[in-house]
Amino acid sequence: MTVRNLPFWVSAWLFISGIICTIDALFVILRPHTLPGGKWNHIVQPYNLYLQVDLRYSDLTDTFVKGISLMNLVEVFLNYVVLAIHISGKSGLSVLLAFMVSTMTFSKTVLYFLVSTSLCNGEHFVNHSDWRKTVLLYIIPNGFWIVIPFFCMVATGSILVHSMESGQLPKEKKKSQNHFIYSHDLNPLTPKISLTLRDHFIESGPRSNMAGRILPFWVAVWLVISSIVVTIDALFVLLRPHTLPDGKWNFLFEPYNIFIEVDPRYKDLKDTFVIGQSFMNLLEMCLNIVILTMQNSSKDGLAVLLAFMVSTMTLSKTVFYFLVSSKLCSGHHFLSHNDWKTLVFLFIVPNGIWIVLPLLCMVATGQIMIDHMRNGQPSEEKHLKSHMNLVEMCLNVISLIMYNRGKVGLSVLVAFMVSTMTFSKTVFYFLVSSELCGGQHFVNHNDWKSAVFLYIIPNGIWILVPFLCMVTLGNIIVDCAGNGQPTGKKTKSY
């Protein structure tokens, strides 16, 4: 099967969007120098008009706009990664990443509109005194970043679904399946059962091509669990003040009495981001239900694509949530009152799950789509695993730099995080090569000695050692939280 290339108009959009989003991000990040009267305002004069409509852009304390700008830079980087991969001839991966970055842009812009509406108590952020200015300077320009990314998602998504529905199974799996289906020809004693199985596979159309590569079971389980948790979270926020302490429904949400002291935004009825995030949670919950329904109705290709999409939305939204609570966006005051033990175990770990698991879901579903675009064959270079390795390498370097600069606490935290990523990635690597995920054909188990000494032990080191690092670093973090001082010679502040 020939993989269709990334459409030219999608490539052009990614290039143009990258330029515009870079300018927009720099305008926000370089304030007040880019505001009227600033030394660089002459370079970005068109924003003087936009500031009259979108009041957030002139507010230097608005953490939401700063977070959006940083996410813009991430998307710009990904846009040009997609173009570079496309130029290098890796059509399948470029289509997948184009779908991913378009999903990120689409969901981020929908959230941006949401938090400026009466639904999120944010209508005061937009100047509605002149409806023509509102339409021409706010709705239409920002609307482009909903409409065009949506069409990009449709275009690239259709390529991915088509590749899965017309793709082939790996040769070994196809051979074993054919042997099973046609076994009635070899064994005349069981013609009826085997003929029924053969008719089922032949008449099932596209599903016969995907019989060995459906949505992984653990991904489906995560979507169910995630849907339940985010629905509870969204209801807590949207039903305030009744869900807050002393409210008539607070008894249903008692664990949140602890969390609202950790993250006070959850009890701030005027915080537009938390409300907007809750609506996005409900959207993701609905998509999860659609995915599970499609999976059960044999629409495997679309189910895998939507699982990748909703995991991308969840990941980017959670990363954004961490960003607006950080010093980068001047939002550290939201969490600065917490000690390290509280911050790690009641904020970072619970919310971090919605980064790690969606990322693993993206890798799992993305690998399925890439494999089908390669006629069911695993990637020779293991591109996705290699990209994760590069991310971990960068984090390792950052951890060492922080340690050398005296930021012992942050270096320990980053090292703990990267060890967790390495551990979970390697466990995932073993899982996708096992019978649980239908990937046992990737590893030759005919010679158990080769399997043990050339596959299990070398890769197992990247489970055992990161696990020991996690235990060691976890103890350091807990000790620091209890004593108020980091362990080690350097005792500078975190």
C-alpha positions as CSV (number, residue, x, y, z in Angstrom):
1,M,0.0,0.0,0.0
2,T,1.3,3.4,-1.0
3,V,1.1,6.0,1.8
4,R,-0.6,9.2,0.7
5,N,1.5,12.3,1.2
6,L,0.7,15.2,3.4
7,P,-1.6,17.5,1.3
8,F,0.2,20.6,0.1
9,W,-2.4,23.0,1.5
10,V,-1.9,21.5,5.0
11,S,1.9,22.0,4.7
12,A,1.3,25.6,3.5
13,W,-1.0,26.2,6.5
14,L,1.5,24.8,9.0
15,F,4.2,27.1,7.6
16,I,2.0,30.2,7.6
17,S,0.5,29.4,11.0
18,G,4.0,28.9,12.4
19,I,5.0,32.4,11.4
20,I,1.9,34.1,12.7
21,C,1.9,32.2,16.0
22,T,5.5,33.1,16.6
23,I,4.8,36.8,16.2
24,D,1.8,36.5,18.5
25,A,3.8,34.6,21.1
26,L,6.6,37.1,21.0
27,F,4.2,40.0,21.3
28,V,2.9,38.6,24.6
29,I,6.2,37.4,26.0
30,L,8.0,40.7,25.3
31,R,5.4,42.9,26.9
32,P,5.4,45.7,28.1
33,H,8.0,46.6,25.3
34,T,5.5,45.6,22.6
35,L,2.6,47.5,24.1
36,P,1.7,51.1,23.0
37,G,4.5,53.4,24.1
38,G,7.0,50.5,24.3
39,K,10.3,50.5,22.4
40,W,9.3,47.6,20.1
41,N,5.6,48.6,19.5
42,H,6.4,50.0,16.0
43,I,7.1,46.4,14.9
44,V,3.7,45.0,16.0
45,Q,1.4,48.0,15.5
46,P,-1.6,46.0,14.2
47,Y,-1.9,44.7,17.8
48,N,-2.8,48.2,18.9
49,L,-6.2,47.6,17.3
50,Y,-6.5,44.1,18.7
51,L,-5.9,45.4,22.2
52,Q,-9.1,47.4,22.0
53,V,-11.1,44.2,21.7
54,D,-9.2,41.5,23.6
55,L,-8.4,43.1,27.0
56,R,-6.4,40.1,28.1
57,Y,-3.5,41.0,25.8
58,S,-2.8,44.2,27.6
59,D,-3.1,42.7,31.1
60,L,0.5,41.7,32.2
61,T,-0.9,39.6,35.1
62,D,-3.0,37.4,32.9
63,T,-1.5,33.9,33.3
64,F,-3.9,32.4,30.7
65,V,-2.6,34.5,27.8
66,K,1.0,33.7,28.8
67,G,0.3,30.0,28.8
68,I,-1.4,30.2,25.4
69,S,1.7,31.9,24.0
70,L,4.0,29.3,25.3
71,M,1.8,26.6,23.9
72,N,1.9,28.5,20.6
73,L,5.7,28.2,20.6
74,V,5.4,24.4,21.2
75,E,3.0,24.1,18.3
76,V,5.2,26.3,16.0
77,F,8.1,23.9,16.8
78,L,6.0,20.9,16.0
79,N,4.7,22.5,12.8
80,Y,8.3,22.8,11.4
81,V,9.2,19.3,12.7
82,V,6.2,18.0,10.6
83,L,7.5,19.9,7.5
84,A,11.0,18.6,8.0
85,I,9.8,15.0,8.4
86,H,7.6,15.5,5.3
87,I,10.5,16.8,3.2
88,S,12.7,13.9,4.4
89,G,10.2,11.5,2.8
90,K,8.6,10.0,5.9
91,S,5.0,10.6,4.7
92,G,3.3,8.4,7.4
93,L,4.9,10.1,10.4
94,S,4.4,13.6,8.9
95,V,0.6,12.9,8.4
96,L,0.3,11.6,12.0
97,L,2.1,14.5,13.5
98,A,0.2,17.0,11.4
99,F,-3.0,15.5,12.7
100,M,-1.6,15.8,16.3
101,V,-0.6,19.4,16.1
102,S,-3.8,20.4,14.3
103,T,-5.7,18.8,17.2
104,M,-3.6,20.8,19.7
105,T,-4.3,24.0,17.9
106,F,-8.0,23.3,17.5
107,S,-8.6,22.4,21.1
108,K,-6.5,25.3,22.5
109,T,-8.4,27.9,20.4
110,V,-11.8,26.4,21.4
111,L,-10.7,26.8,25.0
112,Y,-9.6,30.3,24.3
113,F,-13.0,31.3,23.0
114,L,-14.7,29.4,25.9
115,V,-13.0,31.3,28.7
116,S,-14.0,34.6,27.1
117,T,-17.8,33.8,27.1
118,S,-20.5,34.0,29.7
119,L,-20.4,30.2,30.1
120,C,-17.1,30.7,31.9
121,N,-17.9,34.2,33.4
122,G,-15.3,35.7,31.1
123,E,-17.4,37.9,28.9
124,H,-15.7,41.0,30.4
125,F,-12.4,40.1,28.7
126,V,-13.8,41.1,25.3
127,N,-15.0,44.6,24.5
128,H,-18.4,44.2,23.0
129,S,-19.2,47.9,22.7
130,D,-18.8,47.8,18.9
131,W,-20.0,44.5,17.4
132,R,-18.2,45.2,14.1
133,K,-14.8,45.4,15.9
134,T,-15.7,42.2,17.9
135,V,-16.5,40.3,14.7
136,L,-13.7,41.7,12.5
137,L,-10.9,41.9,15.0
138,Y,-11.7,39.0,17.4
139,I,-14.1,36.4,16.1
140,I,-12.9,36.1,12.5
141,P,-9.1,36.2,13.1
142,N,-9.2,33.7,16.0
143,G,-11.8,31.7,14.2
144,F,-9.3,30.8,11.5
145,W,-7.4,28.8,14.1
146,I,-10.5,26.7,14.7
147,V,-11.8,26.3,11.1
148,I,-8.5,25.6,9.3
149,P,-7.0,23.2,11.9
150,F,-10.4,21.3,11.9
151,F,-10.1,20.9,8.1
152,C,-6.5,19.8,8.6
153,M,-7.7,17.2,11.1
154,V,-10.3,15.9,8.6
155,A,-7.8,15.7,5.8
156,T,-5.0,14.0,7.7
157,G,-7.4,11.9,9.7
158,S,-9.0,10.5,6.5
159,I,-5.6,9.5,5.3
160,L,-4.8,7.7,8.6
161,V,-8.2,5.9,8.7
162,H,-7.9,4.9,5.1
163,S,-4.5,3.5,5.7
164,M,-5.7,1.4,8.6
165,E,-8.8,0.1,6.8
166,S,-6.8,-0.9,3.7
167,G,-3.6,-1.9,5.5
168,Q,-2.3,-5.4,5.8
169,L,-1.5,-7.5,8.8
170,P,2.1,-8.7,9.4
171,K,3.0,-11.7,7.3
172,E,3.3,-14.1,10.2
173,K,0.0,-13.1,11.7
174,K,-1.8,-13.2,8.3
175,K,-0.4,-16.6,7.6
176,S,-1.6,-18.0,11.0
177,Q,-5.0,-16.4,10.5
178,N,-5.4,-17.8,7.1
179,H,-4.4,-21.2,8.4
180,F,-7.0,-20.9,11.1
181,I,-9.7,-19.7,8.8
182,Y,-9.2,-22.4,6.2
183,S,-8.6,-25.2,8.6
184,H,-11.9,-26.9,7.4
185,D,-10.1,-27.8,4.2
186,L,-7.6,-29.8,6.1
187,N,-9.9,-31.2,8.8
188,P,-13.2,-32.5,7.3
189,L,-14.5,-33.2,10.8
190,T,-15.0,-29.5,11.6
191,P,-16.2,-27.9,8.4
192,K,-19.2,-26.1,9.8
193,I,-17.4,-24.1,12.5
194,S,-14.5,-23.2,10.3
195,L,-16.6,-22.2,7.4
196,T,-18.6,-19.9,9.7
197,L,-15.3,-18.3,10.8
198,R,-14.1,-17.9,7.3
199,D,-17.4,-16.2,6.2
200,H,-17.1,-13.9,9.2
201,F,-13.6,-12.7,8.3
202,I,-14.3,-12.4,4.6
203,E,-17.6,-10.6,4.9
204,S,-16.6,-8.2,7.6
205,G,-14.9,-5.9,5.1
206,P,-12.3,-3.5,6.5
207,R,-12.4,-5.2,9.9
208,S,-10.8,-8.3,8.4
209,N,-7.7,-6.1,7.7
210,M,-7.6,-4.8,11.2
211,A,-8.5,-8.0,13.1
212,G,-5.0,-8.1,14.6
213,R,-4.6,-4.4,15.4
214,I,-7.6,-3.0,17.2
215,L,-7.6,-0.4,19.9
216,P,-5.4,-1.8,22.8
217,F,-7.5,-3.1,25.7
218,W,-5.6,-1.0,28.2
219,V,-6.2,2.2,26.2
220,A,-10.0,1.4,26.3
221,V,-9.8,0.8,30.1
222,W,-8.0,4.1,30.6
223,L,-10.6,5.9,28.5
224,V,-13.4,4.5,30.7
225,I,-11.5,5.4,34.0
226,S,-10.6,8.9,32.6
227,S,-14.2,9.6,31.6
228,I,-15.5,8.8,35.1
229,V,-12.8,10.9,36.9
230,V,-13.0,14.0,34.6
231,T,-16.8,13.9,34.7
232,I,-16.7,14.1,38.5
233,D,-14.1,16.9,38.3
234,A,-16.2,18.9,35.8
235,L,-19.3,18.5,37.8
236,F,-17.5,19.7,41.0
237,V,-16.5,22.9,39.2
238,L,-19.7,23.6,37.2
239,L,-22.0,23.0,40.2
240,R,-20.2,25.3,42.5
241,P,-20.9,26.8,45.1
242,H,-23.2,23.9,46.0
243,T,-20.2,21.5,45.8
244,L,-17.9,23.6,48.0
245,P,-17.7,23.1,51.8
246,D,-21.1,23.8,53.5
247,G,-22.8,23.4,50.1
248,K,-25.8,21.1,49.8
249,W,-23.9,18.6,47.5
250,N,-20.5,18.8,49.2
251,F,-20.9,15.4,50.8
252,L,-20.6,13.9,47.2
253,F,-17.2,15.6,46.6
254,E,-15.6,15.6,50.1
255,P,-12.0,14.7,48.7
256,Y,-12.1,18.1,46.9
257,N,-12.2,19.8,50.3
258,I,-8.5,18.9,50.5
259,F,-7.6,19.7,46.9
260,I,-9.2,23.2,46.9
261,E,-6.7,24.2,49.6
262,V,-3.8,22.9,47.4
263,D,-5.1,24.6,44.3
264,P,-7.3,27.6,45.4
265,R,-8.5,28.2,41.8
266,Y,-10.9,25.4,42.3
267,K,-12.8,27.4,44.9
268,D,-12.5,30.7,43.0
269,L,-15.8,31.2,41.2
270,K,-14.3,33.9,39.0
271,D,-11.5,31.8,37.6
272,T,-12.4,31.4,33.9
273,F,-9.7,28.9,33.1
274,V,-10.9,26.2,35.6
275,I,-14.5,26.6,34.2
276,G,-13.3,26.4,30.6
277,Q,-11.2,23.3,31.4
278,S,-14.2,21.6,32.9
279,F,-16.2,22.1,29.7
280,M,-13.3,20.6,27.7
281,N,-13.3,17.7,30.2
282,L,-16.9,17.0,29.3
283,L,-16.1,17.2,25.6
284,E,-13.3,14.7,26.0
285,M,-15.7,12.4,28.0
286,C,-18.2,12.5,25.2
287,L,-15.4,11.6,22.7
288,N,-14.3,8.7,24.9
289,I,-17.8,7.3,24.8
290,V,-17.9,7.7,21.0
291,I,-14.5,5.9,20.8
292,L,-15.7,2.9,22.9
293,T,-19.0,2.7,20.9
294,M,-17.1,2.7,17.6
295,Q,-14.7,0.0,18.9
296,N,-17.7,-2.2,19.8
297,S,-19.3,-1.5,16.4
298,S,-16.2,-2.7,14.4
299,K,-15.2,0.8,13.3
300,D,-11.6,0.2,14.5
301,G,-9.8,2.6,12.3
302,L,-11.8,5.6,13.4
303,A,-11.8,4.5,17.0
304,V,-7.9,4.4,17.0
305,L,-7.8,7.8,15.3
306,L,-10.2,9.4,17.8
307,A,-8.3,7.8,20.7
308,F,-5.1,9.4,19.5
309,M,-7.0,12.7,19.1
310,V,-8.6,12.8,22.5
311,S,-5.3,11.7,24.1
312,T,-3.6,14.6,22.4
313,M,-6.3,17.0,23.7
314,T,-6.0,15.7,27.2
315,L,-2.2,15.9,27.2
316,S,-2.0,19.4,25.8
317,K,-4.7,20.7,28.2
318,T,-2.9,19.2,31.2
319,V,0.5,20.6,30.1
320,F,-1.2,23.9,29.8
321,Y,-2.7,23.5,33.3
322,F,0.8,23.0,34.7
323,L,2.1,26.0,32.7
324,V,-0.4,28.5,34.0
325,S,0.6,27.4,37.5
326,S,4.3,28.0,37.0
327,K,6.7,30.8,37.2
328,L,6.9,30.9,33.4
329,C,3.4,32.3,33.3
330,S,3.6,34.2,36.6
331,G,1.1,31.8,38.1
332,H,3.3,30.3,40.8
333,H,1.4,32.2,43.5
334,F,-1.5,29.7,43.0
335,L,0.6,26.9,44.5
336,S,3.5,28.7,46.4
337,H,1.7,28.3,49.8
338,N,2.1,24.4,49.6
339,D,5.0,22.5,51.1
340,W,6.9,20.1,48.8
341,K,5.2,17.0,50.2
342,T,1.7,18.4,49.6
343,L,2.7,19.8,46.2
344,V,4.1,16.5,44.9
345,F,1.5,14.1,46.2
346,L,-1.6,16.2,46.0
347,F,-0.9,18.2,42.8
348,I,2.0,16.9,40.7
349,V,1.3,13.2,40.9
350,P,-2.5,13.2,40.5
351,N,-2.4,15.7,37.6
352,G,0.7,14.2,36.2
353,I,-1.2,11.0,35.5
354,W,-3.1,12.9,32.9
355,I,0.2,13.6,31.1
356,V,1.9,10.2,31.3
357,L,-1.0,8.0,30.4
358,P,-2.4,10.1,27.5
359,L,1.2,10.3,26.2
360,L,1.4,6.5,26.3
361,C,-2.0,6.2,24.6
362,M,-0.7,8.6,21.9
363,V,2.4,6.4,21.4
364,A,0.3,3.2,21.3
365,T,-2.4,4.4,18.9
366,G,0.1,6.4,16.8
367,Q,2.3,3.2,16.4
368,I,-0.8,1.3,15.2
369,M,-1.4,3.9,12.5
370,I,2.2,4.1,11.5
371,D,2.4,0.3,11.3
372,H,-0.6,0.1,9.0
373,M,0.9,2.8,6.8
374,R,3.9,0.5,6.5
375,N,1.7,-2.5,5.5
376,G,1.6,-3.7,9.0
377,Q,5.4,-3.9,9.4
378,P,7.0,-2.4,12.5
379,S,9.2,0.6,11.9
380,E,12.8,-0.4,11.3
381,E,14.1,2.6,13.1
382,K,11.5,2.7,15.8
383,H,11.0,6.4,15.3
384,L,8.5,7.0,18.1
385,K,10.6,5.3,20.7
386,S,13.7,7.2,19.4
387,H,11.8,10.5,19.8
388,M,10.9,9.7,23.4
389,N,14.6,8.8,24.0
390,L,15.6,12.3,22.8
391,V,13.1,13.9,25.1
392,E,14.5,11.9,28.1
393,M,18.0,12.8,27.1
394,C,17.2,16.5,27.1
395,L,15.5,16.2,30.5
396,N,18.6,14.3,31.8
397,V,20.8,17.2,30.7
398,I,18.5,19.7,32.2
399,S,18.6,17.8,35.5
400,L,22.4,17.8,35.6
401,I,22.5,21.5,34.7
402,M,20.1,22.3,37.5
403,Y,22.2,20.3,40.0
404,N,25.4,22.1,39.0
405,R,23.7,25.4,39.4
406,G,22.7,24.5,42.9
407,K,19.0,23.8,42.2
408,V,19.1,20.5,44.0
409,G,15.4,20.2,44.6
410,L,14.4,20.9,41.0
411,S,17.2,18.6,39.7
412,V,15.9,15.7,41.9
413,L,12.3,16.4,40.8
414,V,13.2,16.4,37.1
415,A,15.4,13.2,37.6
416,F,12.4,11.5,39.3
417,M,10.1,12.6,36.4
418,V,12.5,11.3,33.6
419,S,13.1,8.0,35.5
420,T,9.3,7.6,35.6
421,M,9.1,8.3,31.9
422,T,11.9,5.8,31.1
423,F,10.3,3.2,33.3
424,S,6.8,3.6,31.8
425,K,8.1,3.8,28.2
426,T,10.0,0.5,28.6
427,V,7.1,-1.3,30.3
428,F,5.0,-0.1,27.4
429,Y,7.7,-1.3,24.9
430,F,7.4,-4.8,26.4
431,L,3.6,-4.6,26.4
432,V,3.3,-3.8,22.7
433,S,5.5,-6.8,21.9
434,S,3.4,-9.2,23.9
435,E,0.3,-11.3,23.3
436,L,-1.8,-8.9,25.4
437,C,-1.5,-6.2,22.7
438,G,-1.4,-8.6,19.8
439,G,2.3,-7.9,19.1
440,Q,4.0,-11.2,19.9
441,H,5.0,-11.5,16.2
442,F,7.5,-8.7,16.7
443,V,9.8,-10.8,18.8
444,N,11.1,-14.2,17.7
445,H,10.4,-16.5,20.5
446,N,11.7,-19.7,18.8
447,D,15.0,-19.5,20.6
448,W,14.4,-18.7,24.2
449,K,18.1,-18.0,24.9
450,S,18.2,-15.3,22.3
451,A,14.9,-13.8,23.6
452,V,16.2,-13.7,27.2
453,F,19.8,-12.6,26.6
454,L,19.3,-10.3,23.6
455,Y,15.9,-8.9,24.3
456,I,14.6,-9.3,27.9
457,I,17.7,-8.6,29.9
458,P,19.1,-5.6,27.9
459,N,15.7,-3.9,27.8
460,G,14.9,-5.0,31.3
461,I,17.8,-2.9,32.6
462,W,15.7,0.1,31.6
463,I,13.0,-1.0,33.8
464,L,15.0,-2.1,36.9
465,V,17.5,0.8,37.1
466,P,14.9,3.6,36.5
467,F,12.7,1.9,39.1
468,L,15.5,2.0,41.6
469,C,16.1,5.7,40.7
470,M,12.4,6.4,41.3
471,V,12.5,4.8,44.7
472,T,15.7,6.6,45.7
473,L,14.6,10.0,44.4
474,G,11.1,9.5,45.8
475,N,12.6,9.0,49.3
476,I,14.7,12.2,48.9
477,I,11.7,14.2,47.9
478,V,9.7,12.9,50.9
479,D,12.6,13.5,53.2
480,C,13.0,17.1,51.9
481,A,9.3,17.7,52.4
482,G,9.5,16.5,56.0
483,N,12.7,18.3,56.9
484,G,12.2,21.4,54.8
485,Q,15.8,21.0,53.4
486,P,17.0,19.0,50.4
487,T,19.4,16.1,50.9
488,G,23.0,16.6,49.8
489,K,25.7,19.1,50.2
490,K,24.0,21.9,48.3
491,T,21.2,23.5,50.3
492,K,20.2,26.4,48.1
493,S,16.5,27.1,47.6
494,Y,14.4,25.1,45.2
